[in-house]
Every structure is written in C-alpha cells, then in structure tokens.
C-alpha cells in the first residue's frame, strides 16, 4: 500500500511540473503581447490579441490551480485536494480539446494569414501615406518585417506581388522601381545596401520579371515562410506543452 508521505511527495511533484508549464505558457503570452506591435499590423490585431490573451489566461489558471494543490498537499486538506483534482480534470478536458483544435485548424489559420498579408501589400502598402495613418502603419510594419527577416513580399520569389499594388501604380511612372528598398539586401557591416538600383530595377531578371539572371541584391525568400518558422515554433511549443500536460495527468 502506498504510504501517505509518498502520495504527498507525488502530489507536490505534479504541482511543481504544472507550475513550470503554467509559467512557460504565461511567459509566452506576455512575450507575444509585448512583441506584437508591427506583426499585428500585418496579420491582424484580433488574431494576435486572442492567442496572446488565451495563453495568459491558461497560464494563470494553471498557476492558481497549483497553489490549491500545494496547499492541499502540505496541510493534508481533503477538501483542497478534491478541489484540485476536480479543477485538473476540467482543465484536462478543455486543454485536450484546445490542443486538438489548434492542431487541426492551424492550416486554415495560416491560409487566412497569407491572404491578409497579400491584401495589405496590394491595397495599403505605400498608398496615400500622408493622409491615411492605417496605411502608414501597414507600410512601416512591412518594411520592418522585410528588413528584420531578410525577406520580400509574401511567398518565396513572390516579389511580383508589388507590381499588383497601389504603391507600384502610384510610383512606377516616376521611376521603374519594382520592389521597395526593404526587399533589398542590406549590409549591416557597411551600413548600406548591397546594390539598391540593381535590387529594385534589374533589367535582366527579378524583380522586373519572374525568371532571368540571379539578382544577388534582392531577397528571394517570402516573408510568410520566414515569419511562419518563428510563429510555428512558438505554436508547437504551446501545443507540445498542453499535450504533455494532458498525457502527464
């Protein structure tokens, strides 16, 4: 028969592991909120806010639950232990369902994000910046994203999207620039672009045309795939934590 001390030690161990899981999820939620400023302008504030606050609530609930468990284990209070088990049982059902939903719906969410990104470039990037603050925010956010992730437009080799944009129609009559400067390779060590004119107006290949000679001054990678790696790593971490939490229970 299992001794009372062994049961108490096991319960304390469960609470420690749950507390760590809750702290990780809470930390990711806080990080997501603090780092969402320019990303949210591109893929939508509602999506970022919803995901971030869900993680905050889940993390906080897990942490609060562990305090109930700690109290019940330390003072051997049957009511607190019963409440702890009941709450954990409910959280098991909710977390397991949420984890499955997140895994199933992830592809649909990604498709919607990609379409929103394309729409932002075509209709808002660089358009009427002096009178439209929303377009200005979108433009600054895209420039920041492309510079930080060293990418261009949405899909890989997708620089042609800019030729469908209001930005291109408004500026192409002034000078033949097919992509904005943020799509161009920037040498941080030298503090300058590798070759800005070649990047924007290369006559024998991209971005003027889809194929042709290699343009080493232009970013070929799309921002969707570049940002996706970062987002999916965080999403997989959360899903893994939730599944581990459910299996552990």
Secondary structure, DSSP 8 states (H G I E B T S, - for coil): ---HHHHHHHHHHHHHHHHHHHHHHHHHHHHHHHT-HHHHHHH-HHHHHHHHHHHHHHHHHHHHHHHHHHHHHHHT-HHHHHHHHHHHHHHHHHHHHHHHHHHHHHHHHHHHHHHHHHHHHHHTTTSSTTT-HHHHHHHHHHHHHHHHHT--SSSTT-GGGGGGSHHHHHHTTTS---S-GGGB-EETTTTEES-HHHHHH-TTBTTTSSSSB--TTB--S-HHHHHHHHHHHHHHHHHHHHHHHHHH-
